[in-house]
Amino acid sequence: MDITVYSKPLCVQCDATKRALNKAGVAYDVVDITEDADALAKAKSLGYVQAPVVITGEDHWSGFRPDKIKELAGVAAA
């Protein structure tokens, strides 16, 4: 499953999300929305104005969501 984290520098929620994904053993790609205008446009097109924006194969959300990360870890383990 492809997971992308749209992040920005000095973002507490972004760092917390990446730490939780790492701890759960979930592989992901990081895109810096301050350097990639297309990525920022994609996040905004989904209705988000807060980083991080996490996009998985069938789901997406904004902010630090331990519940969603736990779901991803369960799917990755299965």
N, C-alpha and C positions, 0 to 999 in steps of 0.2 A: 504494500500500500504506500502510495506517495503522500508524504506529509510535508507541508511547507509552512514555515513560521515567518510571517511578515513582521519584521521587528525594526526597532530604531535604537540608536545609541542612548545610554544613560536612562534606560527605561526599566524601572523596578519590576513591573509586571512581565515584561519581556524576559528579563533575566530569570525570574521565578518560573516562568513557563519552560524555558530551556533547561533549567536545573531539574525540574520535575520530569520532563521527557527523558533526560539523560538517566536519572535515577530509575525510571521505569524501563529503561533499555529500549526505548522507542527511537528508531532512526528517523531523521528529518533533515530538511534543507532549510537554511536561513536566508532570507532576502531582506536587505536593508532598504526600507521604503524611503529613506532620506537620500539614497543614491540611485534608486530605480523608479523613475516616474511611472512606468507601466505597472509596476507592482502596486504603487500607491493608488493608481487609478482603479486597479482591480479590487483592492480592499474597499475603496470608496463605493465602487459599483455594487458591492454586496451590502452596502448600507452602514459600514463601519467607519467611525471617526476616532477610534482609540486603538492603540497598539498594545499587545500583539494581536494580529489576526492569524488564526490557525486554520489551514484548509487541509482537509483529508479527502479521501476518495469520494465520500458521500455526505460529509458534514463540514461545517465551518462555524467558528465562533470568534469572539473578541474578548480580550482580557485574560487574566489568570483563572483558569477553570480546572481545578484539581479533579472534579468529578468527570470531566470529559477526558482528561489525561488518563485517569484510572480505566475508563472504558477502552481507550486506545491500547493501553498495556494489556488488557484482557484479550482484545482482538489479536494483538501481535503474538501473544503467548499461545493462542489456539491454533 
